[in-house]
């Protein structure tokens, strides 16, 4: 007799295999053929471009002393985003808010390099999904940074 999935809020008694199958089925990249190898190639290709870029390298080059652990964390991040592996543990908003001089133009350049790399590394549908997530993340970071700097106008009370 097989074990049935029970919602986590009601006392999850499912097997690890069943939970992994459920995550894989619900993951945004699963149906698009996203693999760990694809994520690795995208992250490493993208950050090679960042490190060679005249606009982004001065921002990130001074902050990241050892690129290998950073790349490993970014692979874990994108694996968690696209395959719901849950490997990434961290607070990327808090990290990016503390980067001095990070502006909208940096995010535009970041997204441009990410789009180029995704188009080269991924099948079209997977590239579109990666880029959509990256755009959402970039927008969220920009809002968080603006908020932390007091650059957002106050919210208007409803009439």
N, C-alpha and C positions, 0 to 999 in steps of 0.2 A: 504494500500500500504506500503510495507516494505522499510526501509531505506537502500540504497546501500552504500557499502564501498567506500570511496573516499580517495585516497592516501594522507597522512599527508602533503606532500609538496604542494598539490594543494588545501588545505583547508579541513581538516578532519571534515566531518559532520556526521560520523557514530555514532551510539549509544554506550554507555559504554559496553553494553552487547555484541554487535557485535565486538568491539575491544577486549574484553576479550576472545571471541570465536576464533578470529583470532590469538591472542597470544597463546592460548592453542593449536591450531592446528599446529602452527609453532614451538612450544617449543620442544627442543630435547628429553626431558623426557616424554612428553605427550603420545606418542605412545608406550612407554615402560612400562607404568603403574606406573611411578614415582608419588608419592603423597607427600603431606606436612608431613604426618605421617612418611613416609619412610625417608624423608630428616631429620626430627627431630631425628629419631632413629640413622641414620648414623652419624650425627654431634655429638650427645651426646655420642654415643659409641666410635667414633674415638677419641674425646678429652679426654674421660676417659682413653684411652690407652696412649695418649700423656702425660697426667698428671702422669701416672705410669711408664713412660719410662725413663730409666737412661740416654739416649742420649738427648732426647727432653725436658724433664722436666726442666733441668737447664737453657735452653734457654728461654722457654716460661713461666715457673713458676715465674720467677722474674719480668717478664714484665706485666703479667695479674694479677692484684690485686683481681678483682672480676670476677669470671668465668661466672656467670649467664648472664650479659649483653653481654659478648663475645660470648657465645653460641647462644644467640638470634640473634646477628649480623651474625654469621656464618650460622644459619638456613636461615636468610633472603638472605645471599649471594648465597647459593646453590639453594634456591627457585628461585632467579633471573636467575641463570645460567641454571638450568634444566627446569624450568617451565615458564620462562620469566615473572615473576610477577612484576619485577621492584622495589621490596621492598628494595633492598640493595642500600644504599647511602654511598659511601666512596671511599677511594683511597688506596686499599690494597698494591699496589706497593710502594707507598711512605712510608707506615708503615713498610713494610718488609725491605726496603733499610736501614732504621735506626736501625735495630736490630744488635747490635755488635756481632761479632763472628759467624754469620749465614753462613754456608758453604754448599758445595755440599753434604757432608755426612749427614747433617741434612735433606736435601731434600730427599735423598734416604730413610732414616729411616721414614720420614713423609709419603712418598709414600707407603712404605711397610706396615705401620700401616693402611693407608687409604685403600689399596687393601684388606687387611685382613678383615677390618670392612665392606667394601662394599660387599664382598663375603658372609659374614654372614647375613647381613641385607637385601640385595636386591636380586631380581631375577637376574639370570645370565646376561641377556641383559642389564638391568638397571645398574648392577654393572659395566659392561664393559663401558657403557657410562659415568658413574661417574668417573671411573678411567681414561678414555681418557681425560676428561676435567681437572682432577687433574694433570695429567702429563703435559698437555699444560700449565697450570697455573704455575706449579713448574718450568718448563723450562723458562717461561717468567720472573718469579721472579729471577731466577739465572742469566739470562742475564742482567736484570735491576740492580741487585746488583753488578755484575762484572763491568758494565758500570759506575755505581756511584763511584766505587772504583778505576777507571782508569785501570782495569785489562784486558780490551779488546784490542787486537792489532788494530792499525789504519786500516781503510778500504783502500784497494789499488784502485787507479784510474784505470778505464777501459783502456785497451790498444788501 
